[in-house]
Amino acid sequence: MSIDVELTDLAYGGDAVGRYEGRVLFVPGGIPGERVRVEIVEERRGHARAQLLELLRPAPERVEPMYPQLSDSGCQWQHIAYPAQLTWKAHIVRQLLVRIGKQPDALVHPTIGMPQGMLPWQYRNIALFSVGLGNEVGFKMNDSHDVQDLEECPLLHPALDQVYQAVRRKLIAYFDTSLGEMIQGFTIRGAIGAVSNAGTNFTGIRAVPTLLSVHARAGSWIEDPQQLAQELMTIAPGIVGVIIERVGGRYGRVFVGQEFLTDVVLGRRFRVSADSFFQVNPLQTSVLVERGLAMLEPQRTDIVLDGYSGVGLFSSFLAPRCSRVIAIESQPSAVMDARASAALNNQNNITTLEGPLERLLGQLSYRRERMDLALLDPPRAGCLPKALQALQAIAPRAICYVSCDPSTLARDIATLCSGGRYRLVSAQPIDMFPQTYHIECVALLARVGSR
């Protein structure tokens, strides 16, 4: 049965929101202000999901998707004009800070979008591609194990898209009809910031130093993975290392060339291993760093905590502005990268500790270590309660929280502000993920009475 619904809001997760018979109705592909005809496809207690059948009154912000094949595999918002995407992202952040974060007066600045003149496509420096059991190569479909077959990837930097196309062709030719049985997927990561030092390929697009990680399917047996890795090294300009994982043997991987890249952000160099996290949008990473430091305002005499420090991105820019940086990271490869990055940038006032933030912060709190400021950049799941408790005990005068999930950001802000010790100063959304509902955000909290 089809029903007509007025859409009134956008939810974090990408769906438009309406109401029908007192229940919340989530409609993928809709825009607030539209009247639509839908069919309910999933019913749950208190809400339902519906499939969009017909636009009865389209919103003025609606545009034709440039890559409709990606609408069901990651780019949920490409039917919304880009300026409207930015407006809605700030709206969603504020909604979550009010509802989950218990911040009724939350100040949320307008979202910082991609630089003027830059299309909100071809921005990623890394992407994970899946291989379906039917030999499809591309992105996984939303809420499914099916794979959307893609001959090209408009989200990747053009040089990395050329690598993707070459890898796709090579793997299809190498494994033929057994590709889906042998290979689960592959990851392409490029050092776009280092492109000025790279050569040029045959099309005139400047090649980017690239790592390729191929993920064999569990239980499969690649006859000669070393030979495959060597062949993959030669298929496209810029490839500096190939890693094939889950191949059995002592280490479960083989590799040819390098296992890391050296990327550049705002003139600083960073070693990034295949297993380490690094921001996915190079253009907006610079904005993220600059905005985070401007909000935190470190002073020369400060000792600053860099929690979930990764390869040392924020540490490297904090170090010249303060007395000492204490960086904490649990991923071993990222810890090694961070120490190498400090050496590359000739920085000797960064101490990088390996281990879970909640445990090491607890130890630092027990020893009454002084920390004047804190910067946190946790994974999507946010911070564990013990980490937040330890941070409250250390009581830095300000906390800069960098988040890729505004719902866990709001949850953690509610915890930090409980008891009246901290207050939310402001939040700044930054669009690291155009065409998607994902939102990067930097929030500043100040200790009550310190400013």
C-alpha positions as CSV (number, residue, x, y, z in Angstrom):
1,M,0.0,0.0,0.0
2,S,1.3,3.5,-0.9
3,I,0.9,6.5,1.3
4,D,1.6,10.2,0.9
5,V,3.9,11.8,3.4
6,E,5.3,15.3,4.2
7,L,9.0,15.2,5.0
8,T,10.1,17.6,7.7
9,D,13.7,16.7,8.8
10,L,16.9,14.8,8.0
11,A,18.2,12.2,10.5
12,Y,21.9,11.4,11.2
13,G,22.2,8.3,9.0
14,G,21.0,10.1,5.8
15,D,17.3,9.4,5.8
16,A,14.6,12.1,5.5
17,V,12.0,12.0,8.3
18,G,8.2,12.3,8.2
19,R,5.3,11.0,10.3
20,Y,2.4,8.6,9.5
21,E,-0.3,7.7,12.0
22,G,1.8,9.0,14.9
23,R,4.9,7.1,14.0
24,V,8.3,8.4,12.7
25,L,8.9,7.4,9.1
26,F,12.4,7.2,7.7
27,V,12.6,7.7,3.9
28,P,16.0,7.3,2.1
29,G,16.4,9.6,-0.8
30,G,14.0,12.3,0.5
31,I,14.6,15.9,1.4
32,P,12.8,17.9,4.1
33,G,10.0,20.1,2.5
34,E,9.1,17.5,0.0
35,R,5.8,15.7,-0.3
36,V,6.3,12.1,-1.4
37,R,4.5,8.9,-2.1
38,V,6.1,6.0,-0.3
39,E,5.6,2.3,0.5
40,I,6.5,1.1,4.0
41,V,9.0,-1.7,3.8
42,E,10.0,-2.3,7.4
43,E,8.0,-1.8,10.6
44,R,9.5,-1.4,14.1
45,R,8.2,-0.3,17.4
46,G,7.7,3.4,17.2
47,H,9.0,3.9,13.7
48,A,9.1,2.5,10.2
49,R,11.2,2.7,7.0
50,A,9.7,3.4,3.6
51,Q,10.8,3.3,0.0
52,L,10.4,6.4,-2.0
53,L,8.0,5.8,-5.0
54,E,7.1,9.2,-6.3
55,L,8.0,12.9,-5.8
56,L,4.7,14.8,-5.4
57,R,6.4,18.1,-4.6
58,P,10.2,18.2,-5.0
59,A,12.3,20.4,-2.8
60,P,14.2,23.3,-4.5
61,E,17.5,21.8,-3.2
62,R,17.0,18.5,-5.2
63,V,19.5,17.9,-8.0
64,E,20.1,15.0,-10.4
65,P,22.7,12.6,-8.9
66,M,25.9,12.7,-10.9
67,Y,26.7,9.1,-10.1
68,P,23.3,7.4,-9.4
69,Q,25.1,4.0,-9.2
70,L,26.6,5.2,-5.9
71,S,23.4,6.2,-4.3
72,D,22.9,2.8,-2.8
73,S,26.6,2.2,-1.9
74,G,27.7,5.2,0.2
75,C,26.8,8.5,-1.5
76,Q,23.4,8.9,0.1
77,W,23.1,12.6,-0.3
78,Q,24.1,13.3,-3.9
79,H,20.5,14.2,-4.7
80,I,20.9,17.2,-2.4
81,A,22.6,20.4,-3.7
82,Y,26.0,20.8,-2.1
83,P,25.2,24.1,-0.2
84,A,22.1,22.4,1.3
85,Q,24.2,19.4,2.4
86,L,26.4,21.8,4.4
87,T,23.4,23.5,6.0
88,W,21.8,20.2,7.0
89,K,25.0,18.9,8.5
90,A,25.2,21.8,10.9
91,H,21.5,21.3,11.7
92,I,22.1,17.7,12.5
93,V,25.1,18.4,14.8
94,R,23.0,21.0,16.7
95,Q,20.1,18.6,17.0
96,L,22.3,15.9,18.4
97,L,24.1,18.2,20.8
98,V,20.7,19.4,22.2
99,R,19.0,16.0,22.3
100,I,21.9,13.7,23.3
101,G,24.5,16.2,24.5
102,K,22.0,18.0,26.9
103,Q,23.3,21.3,25.5
104,P,20.1,23.4,24.7
105,D,22.1,26.5,23.9
106,A,24.8,24.8,21.7
107,L,26.6,27.1,19.4
108,V,27.2,25.3,16.1
109,H,29.0,27.3,13.4
110,P,28.1,26.9,9.7
111,T,29.7,23.8,8.1
112,I,33.0,24.5,6.4
113,G,32.6,23.0,2.9
114,M,35.1,22.0,0.2
115,P,37.3,25.0,-0.9
116,Q,35.8,27.4,-3.4
117,G,36.1,26.1,-7.0
118,M,36.7,22.5,-5.9
119,L,34.0,19.9,-6.9
120,P,32.8,17.9,-3.9
121,W,34.0,14.7,-5.6
122,Q,37.5,13.1,-6.2
123,Y,38.5,14.0,-2.6
124,R,39.4,10.7,-1.0
125,N,43.0,9.5,-0.5
126,I,41.9,6.0,0.6
127,A,39.1,3.6,-0.2
128,L,38.2,0.0,0.6
129,F,36.8,-2.0,-2.3
130,S,35.0,-5.3,-2.0
131,V,34.8,-8.3,-4.3
132,G,31.4,-10.0,-4.5
133,L,31.0,-13.8,-4.8
134,G,29.7,-13.1,-8.4
135,N,33.1,-11.4,-9.2
136,E,31.7,-7.8,-8.8
137,V,34.3,-5.3,-7.8
138,G,33.3,-2.0,-6.1
139,F,31.6,-0.8,-2.9
140,K,29.3,-2.8,-0.7
141,M,25.6,-1.8,-1.0
142,N,24.0,-0.1,2.0
143,D,22.9,-2.6,4.7
144,S,23.9,-5.5,2.5
145,H,26.7,-7.9,1.6
146,D,26.1,-7.4,-2.1
147,V,28.7,-5.4,-4.1
148,Q,27.9,-2.6,-6.5
149,D,30.2,-3.3,-9.5
150,L,32.1,-0.1,-10.4
151,E,34.3,0.5,-13.4
152,E,35.6,3.8,-11.9
153,C,35.5,5.5,-8.6
154,P,34.5,9.2,-8.6
155,L,35.3,9.6,-4.9
156,L,39.0,8.9,-5.2
157,H,41.6,11.4,-6.3
158,P,41.9,11.0,-10.1
159,A,45.4,9.4,-9.9
160,L,44.1,6.9,-7.4
161,D,41.0,6.1,-9.5
162,Q,43.4,5.2,-12.3
163,V,45.1,2.8,-9.9
164,Y,41.7,1.4,-8.9
165,Q,40.8,0.7,-12.5
166,A,44.1,-0.9,-13.2
167,V,43.9,-3.1,-10.1
168,R,40.4,-4.1,-11.0
169,R,41.3,-5.1,-14.5
170,K,44.4,-7.0,-13.3
171,L,42.6,-9.0,-10.6
172,I,39.7,-9.9,-13.0
173,A,42.3,-11.1,-15.6
174,Y,44.5,-12.9,-13.0
175,F,41.7,-14.9,-11.2
176,D,39.1,-15.0,-13.9
177,T,35.8,-16.6,-12.6
178,S,37.4,-17.6,-9.3
179,L,38.1,-13.9,-8.3
180,G,35.2,-13.8,-5.8
181,E,36.3,-17.1,-4.2
182,M,39.9,-15.9,-3.7
183,I,39.8,-12.2,-3.0
184,Q,37.6,-10.4,-0.4
185,G,38.7,-6.9,-1.4
186,F,41.5,-4.4,-1.6
187,T,42.4,-1.0,-0.1
188,I,44.1,1.8,-2.1
189,R,45.8,4.5,-0.1
190,G,47.7,7.5,-1.6
191,A,50.0,10.2,-0.3
192,I,48.3,13.1,-2.1
193,G,50.1,15.7,-0.1
194,A,53.4,14.4,-1.5
195,V,52.3,14.6,-5.1
196,S,54.6,17.5,-5.9
197,N,57.5,15.0,-5.6
198,A,55.9,12.4,-7.8
199,G,56.2,11.7,-11.5
200,T,53.6,12.0,-14.2
201,N,51.8,9.1,-15.9
202,F,50.8,8.7,-19.5
203,T,47.6,10.6,-19.3
204,G,49.1,13.8,-17.8
205,I,47.6,13.2,-14.3
206,R,50.4,13.5,-11.8
207,A,51.0,10.1,-10.2
208,V,50.5,9.7,-6.4
209,P,52.7,7.5,-4.2
210,T,50.3,4.6,-3.5
211,L,50.0,1.6,-1.2
212,L,47.8,-1.4,-2.3
213,S,46.6,-3.9,0.2
214,V,44.9,-7.0,-1.2
215,H,42.7,-8.9,1.3
216,A,42.5,-12.6,0.4
217,R,39.3,-14.4,1.4
218,A,39.5,-16.5,4.5
219,G,40.2,-20.1,3.6
220,S,41.3,-19.4,0.1
221,W,44.7,-20.4,-1.3
222,I,46.6,-18.1,-3.6
223,E,49.2,-20.3,-5.3
224,D,52.0,-17.7,-5.5
225,P,51.1,-14.5,-3.6
226,Q,54.6,-13.1,-4.0
227,Q,54.4,-13.3,-7.8
228,L,51.0,-11.7,-7.7
229,A,52.3,-8.8,-5.5
230,Q,55.2,-8.3,-7.9
231,E,52.9,-8.1,-10.9
232,L,50.6,-5.7,-9.2
233,M,53.5,-3.4,-8.5
234,T,53.9,-2.7,-12.2
235,I,50.3,-2.1,-13.3
236,A,50.0,1.6,-12.6
237,P,52.3,4.6,-12.0
238,G,52.8,5.6,-8.4
239,I,52.4,2.2,-6.7
240,V,55.3,2.0,-4.2
241,G,54.1,-1.0,-2.2
242,V,51.8,-4.0,-2.5
243,I,50.7,-6.1,0.5
244,I,48.7,-9.3,0.2
245,E,47.1,-10.3,3.5
246,R,45.6,-13.6,4.8
247,V,47.8,-15.8,2.7
248,G,48.9,-18.3,5.4
249,G,52.4,-18.8,6.6
250,R,54.1,-17.3,9.6
251,Y,53.1,-13.7,9.2
252,G,49.9,-14.1,7.1
253,R,51.0,-11.6,4.6
254,V,53.5,-11.0,1.8
255,F,54.7,-7.6,0.5
256,V,56.7,-6.1,-2.3
257,G,58.2,-2.5,-2.0
258,Q,57.2,-0.3,0.9
259,E,54.8,-0.9,3.8
260,F,54.3,2.8,4.4
261,L,53.8,6.1,2.7
262,T,55.2,9.5,3.6
263,D,52.5,12.1,3.2
264,V,52.6,15.9,3.7
265,V,50.1,18.2,5.5
266,L,50.8,22.0,5.7
267,G,54.5,21.4,5.1
268,R,54.9,18.7,7.7
269,R,55.8,15.1,6.8
270,F,54.0,12.0,8.2
271,R,54.8,8.3,7.9
272,V,51.6,6.4,7.3
273,S,51.7,2.6,7.4
274,A,49.1,0.4,5.7
275,D,47.4,-0.4,9.0
276,S,47.4,3.1,10.4
277,F,44.6,5.6,10.4
278,F,45.0,8.9,8.5
279,Q,42.4,11.5,7.5
280,V,40.7,10.7,4.2
281,N,40.2,14.1,2.7
282,P,43.6,15.9,2.3
283,L,42.1,19.3,1.4
284,Q,39.9,19.4,4.5
285,T,42.6,17.8,6.8
286,S,44.5,21.1,6.6
287,V,41.3,23.0,7.6
288,L,40.7,20.5,10.5
289,V,44.2,21.0,11.9
290,E,44.1,24.8,11.6
291,R,40.6,25.0,13.1
292,G,41.4,22.7,16.0
293,L,44.5,24.6,17.0
294,A,42.8,27.9,16.7
295,M,40.0,26.7,19.0
296,L,42.4,25.2,21.6
297,E,44.8,28.2,21.7
298,P,47.9,26.4,23.1
299,Q,50.4,28.6,25.0
300,R,54.2,28.2,25.0
301,T,54.3,26.9,28.6
302,D,51.5,24.3,28.2
303,I,51.7,20.6,28.4
304,V,49.1,19.2,25.9
305,L,47.6,15.7,25.7
306,D,47.0,14.3,22.2
307,G,44.6,11.4,22.8
308,Y,44.1,8.8,20.1
309,S,47.0,10.5,18.4
310,G,47.4,8.2,15.4
311,V,50.4,8.9,13.3
312,G,51.0,12.2,15.1
313,L,49.0,14.6,12.9
314,F,47.9,16.9,15.6
315,S,51.0,16.3,17.8
316,S,53.2,17.7,15.1
317,F,51.3,21.0,14.9
318,L,50.9,21.3,18.7
319,A,54.6,20.7,19.4
320,P,55.9,24.1,18.2
321,R,53.2,25.9,20.1
322,C,53.6,24.4,23.5
323,S,56.2,23.1,26.0
324,R,55.5,19.3,25.6
325,V,53.0,17.0,23.9
326,I,52.0,13.7,25.5
327,A,50.6,11.5,22.7
328,I,48.7,8.3,23.5
329,E,47.8,5.7,20.8
330,S,46.9,2.0,21.0
331,Q,47.6,0.9,17.4
332,P,51.3,-0.3,17.3
333,S,51.8,0.6,13.6
334,A,50.5,4.2,14.3
335,V,52.8,4.5,17.3
336,M,55.8,3.6,15.2
337,D,54.6,6.0,12.5
338,A,54.2,8.8,15.0
339,R,57.7,8.4,16.4
340,A,59.1,8.3,12.8
341,S,57.0,11.4,11.9
342,A,58.4,13.3,14.9
343,A,61.9,12.5,13.7
344,L,61.1,13.5,10.1
345,N,59.9,16.9,11.4
346,N,62.9,17.3,13.8
347,Q,60.6,17.5,16.9
348,N,61.9,16.3,20.2
349,N,59.2,17.5,22.6
350,I,56.6,14.8,21.7
351,T,56.3,11.8,23.9
352,T,54.3,9.0,22.3
353,L,52.9,6.3,24.6
354,E,51.5,3.0,23.4
355,G,48.3,1.7,25.0
356,P,44.6,2.3,25.6
357,L,43.8,5.9,26.5
358,E,41.7,5.0,29.5
359,R,44.6,3.0,31.1
360,L,47.4,5.4,30.4
361,L,45.3,8.4,31.4
362,G,44.4,6.7,34.6
363,Q,48.1,6.2,35.3
364,L,48.9,9.8,34.5
365,S,46.0,11.0,36.7
366,Y,47.2,8.7,39.6
367,R,50.7,10.3,39.3
368,R,49.1,13.7,39.3
369,E,50.7,14.6,35.9
370,R,50.0,18.1,34.8
371,M,48.1,18.6,31.5
372,D,47.0,22.1,30.6
373,L,45.1,21.2,27.4
374,A,43.7,18.1,25.8
375,L,42.9,17.2,22.2
376,L,41.0,14.0,21.5
377,D,40.4,12.4,18.1
378,P,38.8,9.1,18.9
379,P,37.4,6.5,16.4
380,R,33.7,6.5,15.5
381,A,32.7,4.8,18.7
382,G,34.0,7.7,20.8
383,C,35.7,7.6,24.2
384,L,35.2,4.9,26.8
385,P,33.7,6.2,30.1
386,K,36.9,5.5,32.0
387,A,38.9,7.7,29.6
388,L,36.5,10.6,30.2
389,Q,36.6,10.0,34.0
390,A,40.4,10.1,34.0
391,L,40.4,13.2,31.8
392,Q,38.0,15.0,34.2
393,A,40.3,14.1,37.1
394,I,43.3,15.6,35.2
395,A,41.1,18.6,34.5
396,P,42.8,20.4,31.6
397,R,41.6,24.0,31.2
398,A,40.2,23.2,27.7
399,I,39.4,20.1,25.6
400,C,39.3,20.0,21.8
401,Y,37.2,17.0,20.7
402,V,37.6,16.0,17.1
403,S,34.9,13.6,16.0
404,C,33.7,11.7,12.9
405,D,30.4,10.8,14.5
406,P,28.3,13.6,16.0
407,S,26.1,11.2,18.0
408,T,29.1,9.8,20.0
409,L,30.5,13.3,20.2
410,A,27.2,14.5,21.8
411,R,27.2,11.5,24.2
412,D,30.7,12.2,25.4
413,I,30.1,16.0,25.7
414,A,27.1,15.2,28.0
415,T,29.5,13.1,30.2
416,L,32.2,15.7,30.3
417,C,29.8,18.5,31.1
418,S,27.9,16.6,33.8
419,G,28.5,17.9,37.2
420,G,29.2,21.4,35.9
421,R,33.0,21.0,35.5
422,Y,33.1,21.7,31.8
423,R,30.9,23.7,29.4
424,L,30.6,23.5,25.6
425,V,32.0,26.6,24.0
426,S,31.2,25.8,20.4
427,A,31.2,23.2,17.7
428,Q,32.5,23.5,14.1
429,P,31.4,21.0,11.5
430,I,33.8,20.4,8.6
431,D,32.8,18.5,5.5
432,M,35.3,15.8,5.1
433,F,32.8,13.5,3.4
434,P,30.8,15.3,0.7
435,Q,27.8,13.5,-0.8
436,T,27.4,11.4,2.4
437,Y,25.7,11.9,5.7
438,H,29.0,11.5,7.6
439,I,30.0,14.6,9.5
440,E,33.4,15.6,10.9
441,C,33.2,18.1,13.8
442,V,35.5,19.9,16.2
443,A,34.1,20.9,19.5
444,L,35.7,23.0,22.2
445,L,35.0,22.5,25.9
446,A,36.3,24.9,28.6
447,R,36.7,24.1,32.3
448,V,34.2,26.2,34.2
449,G,35.9,29.2,35.7
450,S,39.0,28.9,33.5
451,R,37.9,31.4,30.8
